[in-house]
Amino acid sequence: MRGATVRVARLVRLTGVSSVGTRVFVARLAGTIVFDPLGDQVGRVRDVVVLVRPKGPPRAVGLVVEVAGRRRVFLPLTRVTSVDAGQVISTGLVNMRRFEQRAFETVVVGELLDRTVDFVDGSGQASIEDVAIELQRNGDWVVTKLFVRRHRPGKSGLLRRRGETVMVTVDEVTGLARRSAEQGAELLLAQYEDLKPADLADVLHDLGRARRLQVATALDNERLADVLEELPEDDQVAILQGLELTRAADVLEAMQPDDAADLLGELPDAQQAELLGLMEPDEADDVRRLLAYEDNTAGGLMTTEPVILGPETSIASALAHVRRQDLTPALASMVFVARPPLETPTGRFIGVVHLQRLLREPPHDAIGSIVDTDIEAAPAEAPLLTVTRQLATYNLLAMPVVDAEKRLLGAVSVDDVLDHLLPEDWRETDDDEHPAPVTRPTSGGGRG
């Protein structure tokens, strides 16, 4: 009975249709939960798709909704009965085909926020901070108001975005269709501040090429490095080549060495050498060593920065090392024990200590007393299949890679192996193999 009561309560709460004149601000709408007619959650709103027309205000045609599996799909506004900053109610099934923006479409959060517009009266420029859509008598949702911040002239004629904020109608400004190279990205990034790197990478991938570079450039080096590691190779290369050389080198330094090597391997030799020359020598040396190995070998798969400690290290200290925030769960699953030097290539490799064993032993004991010496290290030339079999056979999340002198060169983690086993375009492929095609009219109520 309790389940039925809850369902009825949800249905009561979700009943209703947006009335004419309903106004919704898109920046506040982002993140709102979308419900189906029975009150079950479908996903969350991530953006609004509008058509910027030569005459008349832009018309909103649909919502970009993030559903399970981080997939973004298109929900036509003709299939929405109620929309406000608290909830969105759809009328029926959602087509699960991945949203792909068409040339004549504009996404509000991704492209209009931070865009510079000109006041028709000649009083200057402003940046868009929010966009209001309003329901019309004919059932269309159109952009009616813009919340903007005026620009003030700064020193040397530069424009600063510290002016007053005002609400204007769309016919009071021009430039909504402008594809400005100087468009900012602060408001877009604010919408996705809490996203994991893989989720933010999905957002960037869905943007147009120019806008993707604008947003990527606005990220700090560490955040951009994390996001680049999650993007398809084509996007990685386009973003890196769009950065200033010194900035590109800084971002490569912030990436995991194996990911940086993979990315540099996609660049022309001359550009690769130039970027390596701008990197810190120690960082560049690690990447050069990785570039020397074939892609589908243990050496080509490994990272040179696992947790490497000497046998005299205490268990308490080892646990502190595996708590490092920059470690993946796979690399945090074990400590690699070697003789000095402890930078790769190390002294003679001794063995590994598993995280579970660290948690079971007294914290003052030395890790040398609990080393597992039965884990067979892979030679750098070992093929991908050999590495995969060994990880599977011994249920490992990571395994050591050594040279002929048994010096530790690095470690291969299970996520590195998965990246190479999956199809090259796995980041861009939906879970559904061949969904039915979607009809997408250029006018009317939506894409079908």
MOKA-V992394 format. One line per field, one symbol per residue. ss: DSSP state (H for helix, E for strand, C for the rest). Layout:
ss = ???
//
This chain:
ss = CHHHHHHHHHHHHHCCCCCCCCEEEHHHHCCCEEECCCCCEEEEEEEEEEECCCCCCCEEEEEEEECHHHCEEEEEHHHEEEECCCCEEECCCCCCCECCCCCCCEEHHHHHCCCEEEECCCCCEEEEEEEEEEECCCCCEEEEEEEEEECEECHHHCEECCCCEEEEEHHHEECCCCCCCCCCCHHHHHHCCCCCHHHHHHHHHHCCHHHHHHHHHHCCHHHHHHHHCCCCHHHHHHHHHHCCHHHHHHHHHHCCHHHHHHHHCCCCHHHHHHHHHHCCHHHHHHHHHHHCCCCCEHHHHCECCCCEECCCCEHHHHHHHHCCCCCCCCHHHEEEEECCCCCCCCCEEEEEEEHHHHHHCCCCCEHHHHCECCCCCEECCCEHHHHHHHHHHCCCCEEEEECCCCEEEEEEEHHHHHHHHCCCCHHHCCCCCCCCCCCCCCCCCCCC
//
